[in-house]
């Protein structure tokens, strides 16, 4: 049996239906830059891939709407960003068991959903503090990250920017 090309799978009616569900859920707005007026084509981004899984078999939590520019940026930086994160966590003293526990903070596999924003924010702050221990530059970076994370969350949920 011939293997179907990925581009052909994206024409499948099951994928087209799933794709429309994601766009509707995200209100046809890029969930990274939140720019709904740049007139760039939108794409559905898979947050992760699982071997043997068809594009339409992923849960809605695993899919997100991105504009063409953000989708390209995510695609180009995915593997280097992941490798850098793992390397830096290991340099900070994390073992594989720590990484397993850390992953549970962000995703409850048994419930099949992510944890609440408030909980993630608290955990990230604690984790950054534990990893960095000290240093003005590191705390400045953590502060910038949390401000950007909060801004993105507020934009996504309709709060006005100051």
ChimeraX attribute file (.defattr): number of C-alpha atoms within 10 A of each C-alpha:
attribute: neighborCount
match mode: 1-to-1
recipient: residues
	/A:1	3
	/A:2	4
	/A:3	5
	/A:4	8
	/A:5	8
	/A:6	10
	/A:7	8
	/A:8	8
	/A:9	15
	/A:10	15
	/A:11	10
	/A:12	12
	/A:13	11
	/A:14	14
	/A:15	17
	/A:16	15
	/A:17	11
	/A:18	19
	/A:19	22
	/A:20	14
	/A:21	14
	/A:22	21
	/A:23	19
	/A:24	12
	/A:25	13
	/A:26	16
	/A:27	12
	/A:28	18
	/A:29	21
	/A:30	27
	/A:31	19
	/A:32	15
	/A:33	14
	/A:34	17
	/A:35	14
	/A:36	14
	/A:37	8
	/A:38	10
	/A:39	9
	/A:40	13
	/A:41	10
	/A:42	18
	/A:43	21
	/A:44	19
	/A:45	19
	/A:46	17
	/A:47	12
	/A:48	9
	/A:49	11
	/A:50	9
	/A:51	5
	/A:52	7
	/A:53	9
	/A:54	14
	/A:55	20
	/A:56	18
	/A:57	13
	/A:58	17
	/A:59	12
	/A:60	15
	/A:61	12
	/A:62	15
	/A:63	21
	/A:64	21
	/A:65	26
	/A:66	26
	/A:67	25
	/A:68	16
	/A:69	15
	/A:70	18
	/A:71	19
	/A:72	14
	/A:73	11
	/A:74	16
	/A:75	12
	/A:76	11
	/A:77	10
	/A:78	13
	/A:79	11
	/A:80	10
	/A:81	12
	/A:82	11
	/A:83	11
	/A:84	11
	/A:85	12
	/A:86	15
	/A:87	12
	/A:88	13
	/A:89	16
	/A:90	14
	/A:91	11
	/A:92	13
	/A:93	9
	/A:94	15
	/A:95	12
	/A:96	11
	/A:97	9
	/A:98	13
	/A:99	14
	/A:100	10
	/A:101	11
	/A:102	15
	/A:103	12
	/A:104	14
	/A:105	15
	/A:106	17
	/A:107	15
	/A:108	12
	/A:109	10
	/A:110	7
	/A:111	8
	/A:112	10
	/A:113	14
	/A:114	14
	/A:115	14
	/A:116	10
	/A:117	13
	/A:118	9
	/A:119	12
	/A:120	15
	/A:121	14
	/A:122	11
	/A:123	15
	/A:124	17
	/A:125	17
	/A:126	12
	/A:127	13
	/A:128	15
	/A:129	14
	/A:130	11
	/A:131	16
	/A:132	15
	/A:133	11
	/A:134	10
	/A:135	8
	/A:136	9
	/A:137	10
	/A:138	15
	/A:139	16
	/A:140	11
	/A:141	12
	/A:142	17
	/A:143	14
	/A:144	12
	/A:145	14
	/A:146	16
	/A:147	12
	/A:148	12
	/A:149	13
	/A:150	15
	/A:151	16
	/A:152	17
	/A:153	14
	/A:154	13
	/A:155	14
	/A:156	17
	/A:157	9
	/A:158	8
	/A:159	11
	/A:160	9
	/A:161	8
	/A:162	4
